Each structure stands twice: as structure tokens, then as C-alpha cells.
């Protein structure tokens, strides 16, 4: 999932975009969101391929069902935001980058940005067009132009080189199963267009045309408690790739975070041999197996060693020695070579009580993906540094005991995806990810949030508390 940069290069000036077709109607509530179909005949929203109604979507062609799903998402946002100026979305389905294993689902962003308009809350600051029009109480967009440009992948799941079998689910009932819920994707991308995005160049730290975005006032680096608005270019660049060190310092989000987010999944390490590895460690929880709860699952931590390098992948049935080591204990394995659910099944079959996967990159902790109802043991991911520390204190273990106890549970004093003072963290991987870094929430929120950089299967079609923190952030910037 990604956001698009604005095409505008000057406040209150426009770069024309040719639009076709006509308005398709909008939500009639707190705000009117109008979809402008930019697809040519027989393409995208106009695709005449016959389909059967699905999940409350009564469309009889592929194009009609896509449009109905889009209208559903527009109606949800239209009931949520308020604006005297209608919001126009130039939308299309078109080929986007994809291969057999992954794809860009969609992208969206503001077409124009504005500064120093009437009633602007902050001077010399960029605001996305739809929000600027709300605040100015008049439509600031160039006449005939949209406020948001949105594109979605027309080939997803329909071709062997574009995630075959994993296409968009066009129903409105959240029963996507193994498919990708289009309404959730649309809600995500519309949020980007409404302003859930930064216009500062995160790869260089440079303000857009030398002017900060409203977004920059709320980003704060937890290492020095310094806001982006007060940083130099290179400080912002380094902050965008700082790992789990970038947070959102907005009052609206902060006030409701505890209503939405659950306790942080946690690995507690103790025991006579724990040494420097002892204490509490954040983990990424698995989407499969039982969720962690207040009643922790505990056992001695034992590493699997099935590679010449001394690592353990657990991608094939365990040797008798490894099976003996993990039986009744928590198994530590390395990431790689096979899926997480494969590792979990193999460890479960060997009698392990739980699985801890050590990351093989320096990225922050993130959840473990996968689906397998047969997995009955809890599984988590730890970062590489924690894994190396744990391995080092277990070097002198016996065949059946390490002297290190692992307890998989929850940390009641910390909310998932937040910093030490309970501000929600933003996505800032150690390697810059264009379109994703900084303009999304961290991937370790619990429950999963709409504005993480990838769409999760458990998302509700909701953008407000107590389920979601998307709208509170938009309120922080002015909605």
C-alpha cells in the first residue's frame, strides 16, 4: 500500500489532469465524496465481464462491482468527516506493479496542496487539497480538477504473473477469506488522499518547496524528543529510517489510543542462565495459533540447531536430538527457507509448547503472517539483536536444559505499537520504503490498524474508535 505525491508544485496553482466520464454520485451526510471514473470504455470500472453478486454487492459486471465497492468506502468516509466543500476522487483500475508472489494493491494521494489559504490554521504550511478546502470553507481545487487521485490494480489475481488466486474480494460483508478485501483497501487509500500522508521528502528530509507539511508538526523522534518541524534535513532523513523510534505526537490520537490498542505481546526472559538477556522483550505476534493472553505460556527456551552455521530453520522434521530439546519447552528458530506456519507445525509435532522466531535483518519487530488452523501453539517474532543475545547466553546448555526460561504473554504496562509514553509509533523501517515509510502506522499495533503499510485480513470496515485510529489522526491535522 502506498500514497502518491501531489502533482502541485505551488500553492493555489494547478497542474491539469485529464478526466473522463462523469460523477457517479456521493455520500449524503457529513461530507459529499464524489467518484470520478477516469477509466476508458471496457476497462476498470467499465469492465463488462459478467460476474455473480457477492457479499451484498449486487453488480452484474466486474466494473459495476468495483464501483459499488468504491461507493461503499466513499460512503463510510462521507459519514465520518465533515466539510462544506465536496471531495472529488479521480479513480481508476489499471495495471500496477505485481508478480506471482506480491503486488501493489493501490495508491492514492492529494492532487494539489495549498498553503496560506483563508483560515489556514498554520502559516507557511502545506495542507492537502480536500482538507484545505474544508478549512477555507470553499473549494480551492483548480476548476474541474479532483482533490484526490486513486489507482487500483486491475490485474490482481486475474493473471498468472499477478498473485494468481489472491484477487480482490468485491463483497461488502468483510468475508474476504483468502482474498483481499477491496473495501478495506479503498478505505486505506482514501485516507491517504484525505491527508494521511506527508509531503516532505523522507528520503532526503527536504521540505516540499522549502515549506513544511502539517504532518511534520506531529512527527517526533523518541531518541531526542525532537519534532520534525524543528529538525534539519539530514535529521529528518535519519529519523525516517530509525527503526522503532518515530511517533505521532497528536492530542486526538493520544486521547483514544488506550480505547483502541491492546496490551503489547511480550517475551519475558528469566532463569539462572539468562544473564544480560533477562527481562522483558517486545515481540510480534503470529496471525495463526492462539493469541497471547494474561495467562502466559512458559517453558525453558531451547534453540533448534539444524544448519552447519549453527542456526536452526525447522523446515524439515526435527532430528531426535532437536525434538528432545524442544519437547515441553519453547523453541527458538531462525527466520528463512520456509513459511512460519511450516516451522510452527514441525515444532508442534515435536512437542514444543511455543515458537520464537529470530529475525534475520535489523528491521524492527513485526508480526508473523500466515494461516493454519492446525497450529495450536503460540508463536512470536523477536528482533535480530534479541535473538543473538539469547543464543549467546545458551551456548553452555545441556541437551535438555538451557537454564533460560521464556514466558510468552502480555505486558499490561505497554500498549502494542506505542512508545514508552503511549504515543502510537509510525512506520520507520531501517531501509527507506518509498510510499510507505512515515505515512503509515507501525506494523506491530494490536489489533491491526487500517493504516499499517499492508492490509491485514482481520480489518473491520471502520475508521474510528474503538476499533481504529485513522480518523483521530486526520482530526489532529485539521479534519
Secondary structure by P-SEA (a helix, b strand, c coil): ccccccccccccbbbbbbbcccccccccccbbbbbbbccccccccccccccccccccccccaaaaaaaaaaaaaaaaaacccccbbbbbbbbbccccccccccccbbbbbccccccccccccccccccaaaaaaaacccccccccccbbbbbbccccccccccccccccccccccccccccaaaaaaaaaaaaaccccccccccccccccccccccccccccccccccccccaaaaaaaaacccccccccaaaaacccccccccbbbbbccccccccccbbbbbbbcccccccccccccbbbbbbccccccccccccccaaaaaaaccbbbbbbbccccaaaaaaaaaaacccbbbbbbcccccbbbbbbbbcccccccccccaaaaaaaaaaacccccccccbbbbbccccccccccccccccccccccccccccccccccccccccccccccccccccccccccccaaaaaaaaacc
